[in-house]
Amino acid sequence: MFAAFKKVRWEGVRAGIVLADGILAVALVRRVAGGKPELLESMSQPLLTADPQASLRTGLDRAGVANARTCAVLNPDEYQVVQVESPEVLPSELRAAIRWRLRDAIGFSVDEAAIDIFAVPEPARQGAQKMLFAVAARDTAVQRLVGSVKPAARGFDAIDVPELALRNITAQLPQDQKGVAMIALHDQFVQLVITRQGTLYVTRRIDLRRALPFGDRSQNDSTDIDAGALALELQRSLDYYESHYDKTPVGDLIIAPCNDRAASLAEALRQESSLRVAVLDIREHFVVSRSGELLTDWNEVMAFGAALRSDAPGD
């Protein structure tokens, strides 16, 4: 996504960073050609309010991030992803044209937004309008993230969004070869991605607060989520994927992060759908240096996904 920083190479290793509500989450991943990615480090810690910059630098030094290529992830309230028609303009004019089309599509002023785009696969129907995913991030949020991370991480070279962080994870799963759906549980919503062979086809933020008491955190399990309502929304997205792209049905749903809430929801969704539902256990698909690192909250999952970022063009 937003890549504009001088790269510092540290062969095969990338770090992912999330800064959210005074919390620093970091993941460090080594990728080897032909082998499984290895999670070298995963940590989450509060930043000291008295001197958050020094606390950030200490945390990154502790995780061994200083010399790694580093990707940070925007928080959910700092950006929007919108699917828009691809304008018929010269490549040099594309971002300006997209910015114009986003004027009435995002919840903040487009004049105060940093804009980037990534491709949407071609639809199956001939003659259908070509689409793009446009990411509009609050420019103040981008600058704040750059100002915080860049002084502490010399290899800082990119900023991503949660949708792409999740895509980076599903791209490493065997189910992705035939198509896989993944949902990540945030306190306020469910983030869905549907991918196939490393390509993001569908992304939706499913906000069920009207029907589901997300604000009632008296029980830390899936009782705050109506599994039947969620299953219906998932099926609508899967039907769109199959019909719009003429793909075979997706049979697998992965839930993250790996905690009791996800496990309880997985059990409920097995009763509400025909999908094979599993909770993401990274030990099944990745090399994990430390047995206790299971990515048990949203920030840790996003940091891990950012650390899996590919250096291929367009990522």
C-alpha positions in Angstrom: 0.0 0.0 0.0 1.5 3.3 1.1 5.2 2.6 0.4 7.5 5.6 0.1 10.4 5.1 2.5 14.0 4.2 1.9 14.4 0.4 2.3 16.9 -1.2 4.6 17.6 -4.8 3.6 17.8 -7.6 6.1 17.6 -10.7 4.0 14.5 -12.7 4.4 13.2 -11.0 7.5 10.3 -8.5 7.8 8.6 -7.0 10.9 5.0 -6.0 11.3 3.9 -3.3 13.7 0.6 -2.2 15.1 0.2 0.9 17.3 -3.3 1.1 18.9 -4.6 2.8 22.0 -1.3 2.9 23.7 -0.4 -0.7 22.8 2.5 -1.8 20.6 2.2 -5.2 18.9 5.2 -6.5 16.9 5.8 -9.7 14.8 9.0 -10.7 13.2 8.9 -13.2 10.4 11.6 -14.9 8.3 10.7 -16.2 4.9 12.8 -18.8 3.1 12.3 -19.8 -0.5 10.5 -23.1 -0.7 9.9 -23.3 3.1 7.3 -22.2 5.6 7.5 -18.7 7.0 9.0 -18.7 10.5 7.5 -16.5 13.3 10.6 -15.4 15.1 9.0 -13.1 17.6 5.5 -11.9 18.6 4.9 -9.5 21.4 2.3 -7.0 22.7 3.0 -4.5 25.4 1.7 -1.1 26.6 3.6 2.0 25.7 4.6 4.2 28.6 2.5 7.3 28.5 5.2 9.5 30.0 7.5 8.9 27.0 5.8 6.8 24.3 8.5 7.4 21.7 11.2 6.0 24.0 8.9 3.2 25.0 8.3 2.4 21.3 12.0 2.4 20.6 12.7 0.1 23.5 9.9 -2.3 22.4 11.2 -2.5 18.9 14.8 -3.0 20.0 13.6 -5.8 22.3 11.8 -7.5 19.3 14.9 -7.1 17.1 13.1 -4.9 14.6 15.7 -2.2 14.2 17.4 -3.7 11.1 14.4 -5.5 9.5 12.2 -4.2 6.7 9.1 -3.0 8.6 5.4 -2.6 7.7 3.0 -0.9 10.0 -0.8 -1.4 9.9 -3.4 1.4 10.1 -6.1 1.1 12.7 -9.7 0.4 11.5 -10.9 4.0 12.2 -8.1 5.6 10.2 -9.1 4.5 6.7 -11.8 3.1 4.4 -11.6 0.6 1.6 -14.1 1.3 -1.2 -14.6 -0.6 -4.5 -14.9 1.9 -7.4 -15.1 1.7 -11.1 -11.7 2.0 -12.8 -11.7 5.3 -14.7 -10.6 5.4 -18.3 -7.7 7.7 -17.9 -3.9 7.7 -18.3 -2.0 5.8 -15.6 -0.5 9.1 -14.5 -4.0 10.5 -13.9 -5.5 7.5 -12.2 -5.1 8.5 -8.6 -6.5 12.0 -9.2 -9.5 10.4 -10.9 -10.0 8.0 -8.1 -9.7 10.8 -5.5 -12.6 12.6 -7.3 -14.8 9.5 -7.3 -14.2 9.0 -3.5 -15.6 12.5 -2.6 -19.0 11.1 -1.7 -17.9 7.6 -0.8 -15.9 8.1 2.4 -16.8 9.5 5.8 -14.1 12.2 5.9 -12.9 14.9 3.5 -11.0 13.4 0.5 -8.8 16.5 0.5 -7.4 15.3 3.8 -6.8 11.7 2.6 -3.9 9.7 1.4 -5.1 7.5 -1.5 -3.8 4.2 -2.8 -5.3 1.5 -5.0 -5.0 -2.2 -5.6 -6.5 -4.5 -8.2 -9.9 -6.3 -8.2 -10.0 -9.5 -10.2 -11.9 -9.4 -13.5 -15.5 -10.5 -13.1 -16.8 -13.5 -15.0 -19.4 -11.6 -17.0 -18.1 -10.2 -20.3 -18.4 -6.4 -20.6 -18.7 -5.8 -16.9 -17.1 -2.6 -15.6 -13.5 -3.1 -14.4 -13.2 -2.2 -10.7 -10.5 -1.2 -8.3 -10.1 -1.3 -4.5 -9.4 2.2 -3.3 -7.9 2.8 0.1 -8.5 6.3 1.6 -6.5 6.9 4.8 -6.7 9.9 7.0 -3.5 11.8 6.1 -3.1 12.9 9.7 -3.1 9.2 10.8 -0.5 8.3 8.1 1.8 11.1 9.2 1.4 10.3 12.8 2.3 6.6 12.2 5.3 7.6 10.1 6.4 10.1 12.7 6.2 7.4 15.4 7.7 4.4 13.7 10.3 5.8 11.3 12.7 7.1 14.0 12.6 3.8 15.8 12.6 1.3 12.8 15.3 2.1 10.2 13.8 -0.4 7.8 10.3 1.1 7.8 9.2 1.0 4.2 5.4 0.4 4.0 2.0 1.0 5.6 -0.8 -1.6 5.1 -4.4 -2.0 6.1 -6.0 -5.0 7.9 -7.6 -6.4 4.8 -4.2 -6.9 3.2 -2.7 -8.2 6.4 -5.3 -10.9 6.5 -4.7 -11.7 2.8 -1.1 -12.2 3.6 -2.0 -14.9 6.1 -4.6 -16.7 4.0 -2.2 -16.7 1.1 0.0 -19.1 3.1 -2.8 -21.5 4.0 -3.3 -24.7 1.9 -7.1 -24.0 1.7 -6.3 -20.8 -0.3 -5.5 -22.9 -3.4 -9.2 -23.6 -3.9 -10.4 -20.5 -2.1 -10.8 -19.7 1.6 -12.7 -17.2 3.8 -11.2 -15.7 6.9 -12.8 -13.6 9.6 -10.9 -11.6 12.2 -12.8 -10.6 15.3 -12.5 -7.0 16.5 -14.4 -5.7 19.5 -16.7 -3.7 17.2 -17.0 -5.7 14.0 -16.0 -8.7 12.0 -13.5 -8.3 9.2 -14.1 -10.8 6.3 -11.7 -11.5 3.4 -12.2 -14.1 0.7 -9.0 -15.1 -1.2 -7.9 -17.6 -3.8 -4.3 -18.3 -4.7 -3.1 -15.2 -2.9 -5.6 -12.9 -4.6 -8.1 -10.9 -2.6 -11.6 -11.2 -4.2 -13.9 -10.0 -1.5 -13.5 -7.8 1.6 -16.3 -6.8 4.0 -16.4 -5.2 7.4 -19.5 -6.7 9.0 -20.8 -4.4 11.6 -23.5 -6.2 13.6 -23.8 -3.8 16.6 -27.5 -3.1 15.9 -28.4 -6.7 16.4 -25.5 -7.8 18.5 -24.5 -6.4 21.9 -20.8 -5.8 21.2 -20.7 -3.1 23.9 -21.7 -5.6 26.6 -18.3 -7.2 27.5 -19.6 -8.9 30.6 -18.8 -12.3 29.0 -15.6 -12.8 27.1 -16.9 -15.3 24.6 -19.0 -15.6 21.5 -22.3 -14.8 23.3 -21.8 -11.2 22.0 -22.2 -12.4 18.4 -25.4 -13.8 16.8 -23.9 -16.7 14.9 -27.1 -17.1 12.8 -26.9 -13.4 11.7 -23.2 -13.7 11.0 -23.7 -16.9 9.0 -26.2 -15.2 6.8 -23.9 -12.3 6.1 -21.0 -14.7 5.3 -23.2 -16.7 2.9 -24.2 -13.6 1.1 -20.6 -12.7 0.5 -19.7 -16.3 -0.5 -22.6 -16.3 -3.0 -21.4 -13.0 -4.5 -17.9 -14.4 -4.8 -19.1 -17.6 -6.6 -21.5 -15.8 -9.0 -19.6 -12.6 -9.7 -16.3 -14.4 -10.4 -17.7 -17.8 -11.5 -15.6 -19.7 -8.9 -16.3 -23.0 -7.2 -17.8 -22.7 -3.7 -15.5 -21.9 -0.8 -15.6 -24.7 1.7 -13.4 -23.4 4.5 -13.7 -20.6 7.0 -10.8 -19.6 9.3 -11.4 -17.5 12.4 -8.8 -15.3 14.1 -7.4 -14.5 16.6 -6.8 -17.8 18.5 -8.8 -17.3 21.7 -11.8 -18.6 23.6 -14.1 -16.2 21.8 -13.1 -17.5 18.4 -13.3 -21.1 19.5 -16.9 -20.6 20.8 -17.9 -18.8 17.7 -16.4 -21.5 15.5 -18.5 -24.1 17.3 -21.7 -22.0 16.8 -21.0 -21.4 13.1 -20.5 -25.1 12.5 -24.2 -25.5 13.5 -25.3 -22.6 11.3 -23.5 -23.3 8.1 -22.0 -26.1 6.0 -18.5 -24.6 6.1 -15.5 -26.4 7.5 -14.8 -23.9 10.3 -11.4 -23.7 12.2 -9.7 -21.3 14.4 -6.3 -20.1 13.2 -3.5 -22.0 14.9 -0.3 -20.8 13.3 1.6 -23.8 14.5 -0.2 -25.9 11.9 0.9 -23.8 8.9 4.0 -21.8 10.0 7.2 -22.5 11.9 6.9 -21.0 15.3 10.0 -20.4 17.3 8.2 -20.1 20.6 5.4 -22.5 21.5 3.3 -19.9 23.4 2.9 -17.5 20.5 -0.6 -18.1 19.1 -1.8 -14.6 18.2 -4.6 -14.2 20.7 -5.8 -10.7 19.9 -6.5 -8.4 16.9 -3.3 -6.4 17.1 -1.1 -9.5 17.2 -2.9 -11.0 14.1 -2.5 -7.7 12.2 1.2 -7.4 13.1 1.8 -11.0 11.9 0.0 -10.4 8.6 2.0 -7.2 8.0 5.2 -9.2 8.7 4.1 -11.7 6.0 4.0 -8.9 3.4 5.5 -9.9 0.1 7.9 -7.6 -1.7 6.4 -8.5 -5.1 5.3 -5.4 -7.1 1.9 -4.1 -6.2 1.8 -5.6 -2.7 
